[in-house]
Amino acid sequence: MTNSIHEMIRASFRCEDMVKCVLGLKSLDIDAYKALIMHGPLTAEKLGEILNRERSTAYRSLQNLISCGIVYRETKSIDGGGYYYEYVAIEPQEMKQMVKKNVDEWYSRMNDLIEKMDDKVNALAARMDDDRVEHEKQE
């Protein structure tokens, strides 16, 4: 995994890498999302079995996916009383739109910061000129 945008631009990366970066996910989270897409709604226990991981590990991935909005939890009733949770992935096209929206928002914010750089650069240049003039006076 690359550590900077500069490295990412020059590296060979896949869609999964971009999704992980944009949504702040790990490889296991992506695998969990794929399993939910392939198998439909699952409990944390069943997801753990599919991923060959402990239920608690699958649960942590599900919490990551819920927090970024690409999975939600449904409560299912048990006939004899009680309930359990099933986790459902949003459709890939919805996830794609979410990623695109995040990238567009990030781009807009970065562009705004770049535009503000003119003010910062001009202020720095002015301060450097003032320091140079002050230094020349002292000599």
C-alpha positions, 0 to 999 in steps of 0.5 A: 500500500502506498503512503502518499498521493504522489506514490499512489499516482505513480503506483499500480493499484486496483479499484479495491485499493482506491476504495480502501483509501477513500473509505478508510477500510482494510483488506478484510473489510473489502473481503467482508463486503464482497462476501455479503454481496455474493452470499446476501445477508449474513450474521457475523458468525456466518461471515466469520466462517466464510472469511475463515476468521473469528466471529469477533474479527468479522464483527469488527469488519462489519462495524467498519463497513457500517460506519462508512455506510456500505453495510447496514444491520437488520434485526430478525426475530426468532419464532420462539422469542429473541432476535439476531442481527443480519448484515446487508451490503448496499448494492455495488452501484450505490457504493460506487456512487458513494466513493465517487461523491467522497472523491469529488468532495475531497477534490473540491476541498483540495482545490479550495486549499490550493486556491488559498495557497496564493494568499499564503505564498504572497504573505510568505514572500512579503515577510521574506522581503521585509526580513531581507530589507531589515537585514540590509538595514542592519548591515 
